Amino acid sequence: MAIADLNTMDNQQNECALTIDSAYKRYGPNSVVLKGLNMNVPQGAIYGLLGPSGCGKTTLLNCIVGRMNLDSGQIRMQAKKKSDVGYMPQDVALYSNLTIKETFNYYGGMYGMTMEQVDNRSEEVIKLLELPSDNSIVDTLSGGQQRRVSFGVALLHDPQLLILDEPTVGLDPLLSQSIWDHLLKLASHHKKSIIITTHYIEEARQANIVGLMRGGCLLAEAPPLQLMSTHGAATLEQAFLSLCQKQYSSSEDELQDNSSYPTDGPVSSPLNENGLFSCSRFKAQLIKNLLFMLRNKPMMMFLFGLPLLQCTLYNLAIGRDPEGLKVAIVNGELKHGLKDCSQYPLTGCNLDLPLSCRYINQIKMKTINLIEFDELSAARSTVERNKAWGMIHFASNYTEALMERINSTFETASPWAIDNSDVSVWMDMSRMGLASKKECIQF
Ligand SMILES: Nc1ncnc2c1ncn2[C@@H]1O[C@H](COP(=O)(O)OP(=O)(O)OP(=O)(O)O)[C@@H](O)[C@H]1O
């Protein structure tokens, strides 16, 4: 190839806002949507992407903006960051509880615009798109009005590349024409590149270039008048029909054969994120979430009220101290039982002082009735007769044999051993740290 030809090609690619080479995408082995599609969107032009429902237009746009990856191929773009692109998806994806103004403030903040910029731009956009009062809640708008707000969001930050998925569907013809006029002005005066999909084929005649898509590839890509003259057609629709008939003669399902499907790995959009953190994005998210909370009172009451109710019910049901429960105490730690406790202070950090006195002192503050026994067997037999009783045994001189007996009886290794009847509580003082006496235990 001559050097002059190569230079021309390079220049053409430099002037392209977007170039796609051999794009392949499928949703499953038998659902190939893009089949080696090539596309060139010139800088400062409106590119009308036409095609029947289900031919893969939305899939292609999603791959361009980075919502999904191609399976194979290449995407080159002049826009570098996601905020250089304005995307209006086919489905309305707005926050329904925000007003139009708040919606613009939110997306403006996400694009890193100042409040002043947002105010100026939203005023222009509201006027252009004939939106209702900016205090109207999105949820209360008609489907067409919501689509116009979504369109306004794509226009708001004045991006280099606009990608609009059926922006004029369901609009009043006069409004639709004023939108096209605005897009033409954006392309010719401000050198913005615009990709627009539409089902209205004749509408696309206003585009600078149209791509006719069918069966996952572009059948043709040329200025509308050139397409019509090449195919001897009076309308764009007839030109499209003639191209479809030509394609029909070749096999459409070639690529359903998995062996010929290229598998050179996922190809992501070249658009970069706008940085990990930005104050304006943080603020925009915060305000949006606060507004959501303010406007969803029943939901907030449920979110905060349910755990509160659960805690209250839990505490009312089982969280209180048992009232009037009689608990037997056998204090083996002191020679004369709890009577000896009067000699000792109940506060301070002296571990030579008996733990049982402090512990019992705490229990006395509760609503439990303590009944002291001198003998373990007497307390035990009383507990066994009256199942509702509890028993605390403070032992001082545990021998290995005694420990084993307690463990085998109560089958637990915790400092508290719970009797099989669930009412007898043993306190193993040696495991509470008293044996080592290294720690100060304060109740
Ligand atoms: N998430 C998905 N999982 C599986 N198949 C999908 C998915 N999204 C789209 N498809 C299929 O891919 C094909 C192309 O869908 P796509 O939405 O890209 O078409 P389209 O040309 O934008 O259609 P329309 O003009 O009706 O919006 C369709 O057959 C569709 O069923």
The ligand as an SDF file (V2000), in Angstrom:
LIG
                    3D

 31 33  0  0  0  0  0  0  0  0999 V2000
  -29.0480   -9.6020   28.8720 N   0  0  0  0  0  0  0  0  0  0  0  0
  -29.3720  -10.3420   27.8010 C   0  0  0  0  0  0  0  0  0  0  0  0
  -29.3110  -11.6850   27.8750 N   0  0  0  0  0  0  0  0  0  0  0  0
  -29.6060  -12.4520   26.8190 C   0  0  0  0  0  0  0  0  0  0  0  0
  -29.9900  -11.9720   25.6310 N   0  0  0  0  0  0  0  0  0  0  0  0
  -30.0710  -10.6420   25.4950 C   0  0  0  0  0  0  0  0  0  0  0  0
  -29.7710   -9.7560   26.5840 C   0  0  0  0  0  0  0  0  0  0  0  0
  -29.9190   -8.4820   26.1480 N   0  0  0  0  0  0  0  0  0  0  0  0
  -30.3150   -8.5660   24.8730 C   0  0  0  0  0  0  0  0  0  0  0  0
  -30.4020   -9.8520   24.4740 N   0  0  0  0  0  0  0  0  0  0  0  0
  -30.7730  -10.3240   23.1480 C   0  0  0  0  0  0  0  0  0  0  0  0
  -29.8650   -9.7610   22.2270 O   0  0  0  0  0  0  0  0  0  0  0  0
  -30.5340   -9.3730   21.0610 C   0  0  0  0  0  0  0  0  0  0  0  0
  -30.2420   -7.9150   20.7690 C   0  0  0  0  0  0  0  0  0  0  0  0
  -30.8270   -7.1200   21.7720 O   0  0  0  0  0  0  0  0  0  0  0  0
  -30.6880   -5.5470   21.7650 P   0  0  0  0  0  0  0  0  0  0  0  0
  -31.4200   -5.0220   22.9510 O   0  0  0  0  0  0  0  0  0  0  0  0
  -29.2630   -5.1950   21.6690 O   0  0  0  0  0  0  0  0  0  0  0  0
  -31.4630   -5.1790   20.4200 O   0  0  0  0  0  0  0  0  0  0  0  0
  -31.9220   -3.7620   19.8760 P   0  0  0  0  0  0  0  0  0  0  0  0
  -31.5110   -3.7180   18.4630 O   0  0  0  0  0  0  0  0  0  0  0  0
  -31.4510   -2.6760   20.7570 O   0  0  0  0  0  0  0  0  0  0  0  0
  -33.4860   -3.8940   19.9870 O   0  0  0  0  0  0  0  0  0  0  0  0
  -34.5600   -2.7240   20.2010 P   0  0  0  0  0  0  0  0  0  0  0  0
  -34.4630   -1.8250   19.0170 O   0  0  0  0  0  0  0  0  0  0  0  0
  -35.8530   -3.4150   20.2900 O   0  0  0  0  0  0  0  0  0  0  0  0
  -34.1790   -2.0340   21.4600 O   0  0  0  0  0  0  0  0  0  0  0  0
  -32.0080   -9.6530   21.2760 C   0  0  0  0  0  0  0  0  0  0  0  0
  -32.3070  -10.8650   20.6170 O   0  0  0  0  0  0  0  0  0  0  0  0
  -32.1480   -9.8240   22.7380 C   0  0  0  0  0  0  0  0  0  0  0  0
  -33.1090  -10.7810   23.0440 O   0  0  0  0  0  0  0  0  0  0  0  0
  1  2  1  0
  2  3  1  0
  2  7  2  0
  3  4  2  0
  4  5  1  0
  5  6  2  0
  6  7  1  0
  6 10  1  0
  7  8  1  0
  8  9  2  0
  9 10  1  0
 10 11  1  0
 11 12  1  0
 11 30  1  0
 12 13  1  0
 13 14  1  0
 13 28  1  0
 14 15  1  0
 15 16  1  0
 16 17  2  0
 16 18  1  0
 16 19  1  0
 19 20  1  0
 20 21  2  0
 20 22  1  0
 20 23  1  0
 23 24  1  0
 24 25  2  0
 24 26  1  0
 24 27  1  0
 28 29  1  0
 28 30  1  0
 30 31  1  0
M  END
$$$$
